[in-house]
């Protein structure tokens, strides 16, 4: 009887240890998965934030560039009006200011 109960208690300890190993492994796997998911969420949030910041910066730069181009064009048109007023030929104005003759005639 003592031999049998010893085997039983050893077996129960072994089963207990195996069960603990399984639970530890399951816990590790669950923890890793939760960590990955949390990392993904944080990464997506950070990526969105960075993307918005980059998009805003690019948008501002594009807006500035468009504004500069528009200002240059307005300046050329103003110069074309002045040159036309003093009698410079349309063809010469077009070449000098990189405008079309039709644009200059419309002024």
KOLVEX-173010 format. One record per residue: x, y, z negated of N, C-alpha, C in turn; residue in three letters. Coordinates in Angstrom, 2 decimals. Example, Ala and Ser with C-alpha at 12.3 -4.5 7.8 and 13.67 -1.06 7.14 Angstrom:
2
+---------+---------+---------+---------+---------+---------+---------+---------+---------+------+
:     n.x :     n.y :     n.z :    ca.x :    ca.y :    ca.z :     c.x :     c.y :     c.z : type :
+---------+---------+---------+---------+---------+---------+---------+---------+---------+------+
:   13.19 :   -5.69 :   -7.80 :   12.30 :   -4.50 :   -7.80 :   13.20 :   -3.30 :   -7.80 :  Ala :
:   12.85 :   -2.25 :   -7.08 :   13.67 :   -1.06 :   -7.14 :   12.90 :    0.03 :   -7.87 :  Ser :
+---------+---------+---------+---------+---------+---------+---------+---------+---------+------+
% end
This chain:
107
+---------+---------+---------+---------+---------+---------+---------+---------+---------+------+
:     n.x :     n.y :     n.z :    ca.x :    ca.y :    ca.z :     c.x :     c.y :     c.z : type :
+---------+---------+---------+---------+---------+---------+---------+---------+---------+------+
:    0.82 :   -1.20 :    0.00 :    0.00 :    0.00 :    0.00 :    0.86 :    1.26 :    0.00 :  Unk :
:    1.90 :    1.28 :   -0.79 :    2.77 :    2.45 :   -0.83 :    3.42 :    2.68 :    0.52 :  Unk :
:    3.85 :    1.57 :    1.18 :    4.48 :    1.68 :    2.48 :    3.49 :    2.27 :    3.49 :  Unk :
:    2.25 :    1.80 :    3.42 :    1.21 :    2.27 :    4.34 :    0.90 :    3.74 :    4.10 :  Unk :
:    0.75 :    4.15 :    2.88 :    0.43 :    5.56 :    2.61 :    1.61 :    6.46 :    2.96 :  Unk :
:    2.85 :    5.95 :    2.83 :    4.01 :    6.72 :    3.23 :    3.99 :    6.97 :    4.73 :  Unk :
:    3.71 :    5.88 :    5.52 :    3.63 :    6.03 :    6.97 :    2.54 :    7.03 :    7.35 :  Unk :
:    1.41 :    6.91 :    6.63 :    0.28 :    7.80 :    6.93 :    0.65 :    9.25 :    6.65 :  Unk :
:    1.32 :    9.49 :    5.52 :    1.67 :   10.87 :    5.19 :    2.74 :   11.39 :    6.13 :  Unk :
:    3.70 :   10.53 :    6.55 :    4.70 :   10.94 :    7.53 :    4.04 :   11.24 :    8.85 :  Unk :
:    3.11 :   10.40 :    9.24 :    2.39 :   10.61 :   10.49 :    1.61 :   11.90 :   10.43 :  Unk :
:    0.98 :   12.16 :    9.30 :    0.22 :   13.40 :    9.17 :    1.14 :   14.62 :    9.24 :  Unk :
:    2.34 :   14.54 :    8.64 :    3.29 :   15.63 :    8.73 :    3.73 :   15.82 :   10.18 :  Unk :
:    3.99 :   14.72 :   10.86 :    4.39 :   14.79 :   12.26 :    3.28 :   15.43 :   13.09 :  Unk :
:    2.06 :   14.95 :   12.89 :    0.92 :   15.52 :   13.62 :    0.75 :   16.99 :   13.28 :  Unk :
:    0.96 :   17.29 :   11.99 :    0.85 :   18.67 :   11.54 :    1.89 :   19.55 :   12.25 :  Unk :
:    3.13 :   19.08 :   12.29 :    4.20 :   19.83 :   12.97 :    3.90 :   19.99 :   14.46 :  Unk :
:    3.42 :   18.92 :   15.09 :    3.07 :   18.99 :   16.52 :    1.94 :   19.99 :   16.75 :  Unk :
:    0.96 :   19.94 :   15.86 :   -0.16 :   20.87 :   15.97 :    0.33 :   22.31 :   15.82 :  Unk :
:    1.22 :   22.53 :   14.83 :    1.79 :   23.86 :   14.64 :    2.54 :   24.32 :   15.89 :  Unk :
:    3.32 :   23.42 :   16.48 :    4.05 :   23.75 :   17.71 :    3.09 :   24.16 :   18.82 :  Unk :
:    1.99 :   23.41 :   18.95 :    1.00 :   23.73 :   19.99 :    0.38 :   25.10 :   19.74 :  Unk :
:    0.02 :   25.36 :   18.46 :   -0.57 :   26.65 :   18.13 :    0.42 :   27.79 :   18.38 :  Unk :
:    1.68 :   27.57 :   18.00 :    2.70 :   28.59 :   18.24 :    2.82 :   28.87 :   19.73 :  Unk :
:    2.87 :   27.79 :   20.51 :    3.00 :   27.94 :   21.96 :    1.80 :   28.68 :   22.54 :  Unk :
:    0.60 :   28.29 :   22.09 :   -0.61 :   28.98 :   22.56 :   -0.56 :   30.46 :   22.16 :  Unk :
:   -0.13 :   30.72 :   20.92 :   -0.03 :   32.11 :   20.45 :    0.97 :   32.91 :   21.27 :  Unk :
:    2.10 :   32.29 :   21.56 :    3.10 :   32.96 :   22.40 :    2.55 :   33.27 :   23.77 :  Unk :
:    1.89 :   32.30 :   24.37 :    1.33 :   32.51 :   25.70 :    0.27 :   33.60 :   25.69 :  Unk :
:   -0.61 :   33.56 :   24.67 :   -1.65 :   34.60 :   24.57 :   -1.00 :   35.97 :   24.36 :  Unk :
:    0.00 :   36.01 :   23.50 :    0.69 :   37.28 :   23.23 :    1.38 :   37.82 :   24.48 :  Unk :
:    2.03 :   36.93 :   25.21 :    2.68 :   37.36 :   26.45 :    1.66 :   37.92 :   27.43 :  Unk :
:    0.55 :   37.20 :   27.58 :   -0.49 :   37.64 :   28.53 :   -1.07 :   38.99 :   28.10 :  Unk :
:   -1.34 :   39.13 :   26.79 :   -1.86 :   40.41 :   26.30 :   -0.83 :   41.52 :   26.53 :  Unk :
:    0.43 :   41.20 :   26.27 :    1.50 :   42.17 :   26.49 :    1.61 :   42.57 :   27.95 :  Unk :
:    1.53 :   41.59 :   28.83 :    1.58 :   41.89 :   30.26 :    0.42 :   42.78 :   30.67 :  Unk :
:   -0.77 :   42.42 :   30.21 :   -1.96 :   43.21 :   30.58 :   -1.85 :   44.63 :   30.05 :  Unk :
:   -1.39 :   44.75 :   28.81 :   -1.21 :   46.08 :   28.23 :   -0.16 :   46.87 :   29.03 :  Unk :
:    0.91 :   46.18 :   29.39 :    1.96 :   46.82 :   30.19 :    1.43 :   47.26 :   31.55 :  Unk :
:    0.60 :   46.41 :   32.15 :    0.02 :   46.77 :   33.45 :   -0.84 :   48.02 :   33.32 :  Unk :
:   -1.68 :   48.04 :   32.26 :   -2.56 :   49.20 :   32.05 :   -1.74 :   50.47 :   31.86 :  Unk :
:   -0.72 :   50.36 :   31.01 :    0.12 :   51.53 :   30.77 :    0.84 :   51.95 :   32.05 :  Unk :
:    1.31 :   50.96 :   32.80 :    2.00 :   51.26 :   34.06 :    1.08 :   51.94 :   35.06 :  Unk :
:   -0.15 :   51.43 :   35.15 :   -1.10 :   52.05 :   36.09 :   -1.40 :   53.49 :   35.66 :  Unk :
:   -1.61 :   53.69 :   34.35 :   -1.91 :   55.04 :   33.86 :   -0.74 :   55.98 :   34.13 :  Unk :
:    0.46 :   55.49 :   33.84 :    1.65 :   56.31 :   34.07 :    1.82 :   56.59 :   35.57 :  Unk :
:    1.58 :   55.58 :   36.40 :    1.68 :   55.75 :   37.85 :    0.68 :   56.77 :   38.36 :  Unk :
:   -0.55 :   56.69 :   37.85 :   -1.56 :   57.68 :   38.27 :   -1.10 :   59.09 :   37.90 :  Unk :
:   -0.62 :   59.22 :   36.67 :   -0.18 :   60.52 :   36.18 :    0.95 :   61.07 :   37.06 :  Unk :
:    1.94 :   60.22 :   37.34 :    3.05 :   60.64 :   38.19 :    2.56 :   60.95 :   39.60 :  Unk :
:    1.65 :   60.12 :   40.11 :    1.12 :   60.34 :   41.45 :    0.38 :   61.66 :   41.56 :  Unk :
:   -0.42 :   61.97 :   40.53 :   -1.13 :   63.25 :   40.53 :   -0.15 :   64.42 :   40.51 :  Unk :
:    0.86 :   64.30 :   39.66 :    1.85 :   65.39 :   39.56 :    2.57 :   65.57 :   40.90 :  Unk :
:    2.99 :   64.46 :   41.50 :    3.67 :   64.55 :   42.80 :    2.74 :   65.11 :   43.86 :  Unk :
:    1.49 :   64.65 :   43.86 :    0.52 :   65.14 :   44.84 :    0.28 :   66.63 :   44.70 :  Unk :
:    0.17 :   67.09 :   43.46 :   -0.03 :   68.53 :   43.24 :    1.18 :   69.31 :   43.73 :  Unk :
:    2.35 :   68.81 :   43.39 :    3.58 :   69.51 :   43.81 :    3.67 :   69.57 :   45.34 :  Unk :
:    3.39 :   68.44 :   45.98 :    3.43 :   68.40 :   47.45 :    2.38 :   69.34 :   48.03 :  Unk :
:    1.20 :   69.33 :   47.44 :    0.13 :   70.20 :   47.92 :    0.50 :   71.67 :   47.80 :  Unk :
:    1.10 :   72.03 :   46.65 :    1.52 :   73.43 :   46.48 :    2.58 :   73.80 :   47.51 :  Unk :
:    3.54 :   72.89 :   47.72 :    4.60 :   73.17 :   48.69 :    4.03 :   73.29 :   50.10 :  Unk :
:    3.10 :   72.41 :   50.45 :    2.47 :   72.50 :   51.78 :    1.71 :   73.80 :   51.92 :  Unk :
:    1.01 :   74.19 :   50.85 :    0.28 :   75.46 :   50.87 :    1.19 :   76.65 :   51.05 :  Unk :
:    2.32 :   76.62 :   50.33 :    3.30 :   77.71 :   50.48 :    3.84 :   77.77 :   51.91 :  Unk :
:    4.16 :   76.59 :   52.44 :    4.70 :   76.53 :   53.81 :    3.67 :   77.07 :   54.81 :  Unk :
:    2.42 :   76.65 :   54.65 :    1.37 :   77.15 :   55.55 :    1.23 :   78.66 :   55.41 :  Unk :
:    1.31 :   79.15 :   54.18 :    1.22 :   80.60 :   53.96 :    2.36 :   81.34 :   54.61 :  Unk :
:    3.56 :   80.78 :   54.49 :    4.72 :   81.42 :   55.13 :    4.54 :   81.46 :   56.64 :  Unk :
:    4.12 :   80.34 :   57.22 :    3.91 :   80.27 :   58.67 :    2.84 :   81.26 :   59.11 :  Unk :
:    1.76 :   81.32 :   58.33 :    0.68 :   82.25 :   58.67 :    1.18 :   83.70 :   58.60 :  Unk :
:    1.97 :   83.99 :   57.57 :    2.55 :   85.35 :   57.44 :    3.46 :   85.69 :   58.60 :  Unk :
:    4.28 :   84.73 :   59.04 :    5.17 :   84.96 :   60.18 :    4.36 :   85.24 :   61.43 :  Unk :
:    3.30 :   84.46 :   61.61 :    2.45 :   84.64 :   62.80 :    1.79 :   86.01 :   62.78 :  Unk :
:    1.29 :   86.41 :   61.63 :    0.66 :   87.73 :   61.53 :    1.67 :   88.83 :   61.85 :  Unk :
:    2.89 :   88.66 :   61.36 :    3.94 :   89.64 :   61.63 :    4.24 :   89.72 :   63.13 :  Unk :
:    4.31 :   88.56 :   63.79 :    4.56 :   88.54 :   65.25 :    3.42 :   89.23 :   65.98 :  Unk :
:    2.20 :   88.99 :   65.54 :    1.04 :   89.60 :   66.21 :    1.08 :   91.12 :   66.02 :  Unk :
:    1.45 :   91.58 :   64.83 :    1.55 :   93.01 :   64.57 :    2.63 :   93.64 :   65.46 :  Unk :
:    3.76 :   92.94 :   65.57 :    4.84 :   93.42 :   66.44 :    4.39 :   93.44 :   67.90 :  Unk :
:    3.63 :   92.45 :   68.29 :    3.14 :   92.40 :   69.68 :    2.25 :   93.60 :   69.96 :  Unk :
:    1.39 :   93.94 :   69.03 :    0.50 :   95.10 :   69.20 :    1.35 :   96.36 :   69.38 :  Unk :
:    2.36 :   96.52 :   68.52 :    3.21 :   97.72 :   68.62 :    3.98 :   97.76 :   69.93 :  Unk :
:    4.53 :   96.63 :   70.35 :    5.28 :   96.60 :   71.62 :    4.35 :   96.86 :   72.80 :  Unk :
:    3.16 :   96.31 :   72.74 :    2.18 :   96.52 :   73.82 :    1.80 :   98.01 :   73.88 :  Unk :
:    1.64 :   98.59 :   72.71 :    1.25 :  100.01 :   72.63 :    2.30 :  100.93 :   73.26 :  Unk :
:    3.58 :  100.56 :   73.15 :    4.63 :  101.42 :   73.73 :    4.98 :  101.03 :   75.15 :  Unk :
:    4.22 :  100.05 :   75.71 :    4.35 :   99.76 :   77.13 :    5.31 :   98.64 :   77.50 :  Unk :
:    5.73 :   97.82 :   76.56 :    6.61 :   96.68 :   76.91 :    5.77 :   95.67 :   77.68 :  Unk :
:    6.29 :   95.13 :   78.79 :    5.52 :   94.17 :   79.58 :    5.12 :   92.92 :   78.75 :  Unk :
:    3.91 :   92.45 :   79.03 :    3.35 :   91.30 :   78.30 :    4.28 :   90.10 :   78.36 :  Unk :
:    4.88 :   89.85 :   79.54 :    5.77 :   88.69 :   79.68 :    6.96 :   88.79 :   78.73 :  Unk :
:    7.51 :   89.99 :   78.58 :    8.67 :   90.21 :   77.70 :    8.28 :   90.02 :   76.22 :  Unk :
:    7.10 :   90.53 :   75.89 :    6.62 :   90.38 :   74.52 :    6.43 :   88.89 :   74.21 :  Unk :
:    5.84 :   88.18 :   75.13 :    5.59 :   86.74 :   74.94 :    6.89 :   85.99 :   74.70 :  Unk :
:    7.90 :   86.27 :   75.51 :    9.20 :   85.61 :   75.35 :    9.85 :   85.97 :   74.01 :  Unk :
:    9.83 :   87.24 :   73.69 :   10.52 :   87.71 :   72.49 :    9.88 :   87.21 :   71.20 :  Unk :
:    8.57 :   87.14 :   71.20 :    7.87 :   86.80 :   69.96 :    7.30 :   85.37 :   69.93 :  Unk :
:    7.59 :   84.62 :   70.98 :    7.11 :   83.23 :   71.07 :    5.60 :   83.14 :   70.93 :  Unk :
:    4.92 :   83.99 :   71.67 :    3.46 :   83.98 :   71.75 :    3.09 :   83.74 :   73.20 :  Unk :
:    1.84 :   83.37 :   73.45 :    1.42 :   83.19 :   74.83 :    0.97 :   84.54 :   75.39 :  Unk :
:    1.00 :   84.65 :   76.66 :    0.56 :   85.89 :   77.30 :   -0.92 :   86.13 :   77.00 :  Unk :
:   -1.71 :   85.05 :   76.98 :   -3.14 :   85.20 :   76.67 :   -3.34 :   85.77 :   75.26 :  Unk :
:   -2.54 :   85.32 :   74.31 :   -2.65 :   85.85 :   72.95 :   -2.36 :   87.36 :   72.95 :  Unk :
:   -1.36 :   87.76 :   73.68 :   -0.98 :   89.17 :   73.70 :   -2.02 :   90.00 :   74.43 :  Unk :
:   -2.57 :   89.47 :   75.53 :   -3.60 :   90.21 :   76.27 :   -4.85 :   90.38 :   75.44 :  Unk :
:   -5.11 :   89.43 :   74.52 :   -6.31 :   89.49 :   73.69 :   -6.19 :   90.55 :   72.59 :  Unk :
:   -5.00 :   91.05 :   72.38 :   -4.80 :   92.05 :   71.30 :   -5.27 :   93.42 :   71.71 :  Unk :
+---------+---------+---------+---------+---------+---------+---------+---------+---------+------+
% end
